Amino acid sequence: MREGMTLDLLLFQAYGASGQALLEQALTLNPGLADLGPMIPLGATVTIPDKPAADPFRARRVVSLFG
């Protein structure tokens, strides 16, 4: 973690765009973290949720090579 890191950014760096959906869960895992302000202080211990399981029904962009 580096100076000026927010919980949103930490989750984004760990999980990509799907990490933003885990913000509420991360705050639940870290009681008192929101009281420290928007920036996570250096040296603070933060527990992040497990990576969400892949959704097999999520739509994926299709690329056609032949037309």
Number of C-alpha atoms within 10 A of each C-alpha: 13 10 10 11 14 16 21 16 15 19 21 17 12 12 16 11 10 12 22 17 14 20 17 11 12 21 17 15 14 14 10 10 19 13 7 10 10 13 15 20 16 11 9 10 11 16 11 19 16 11 12 11 6 7 7 7 6 7 7 7 6 6 7 6 5 4 4
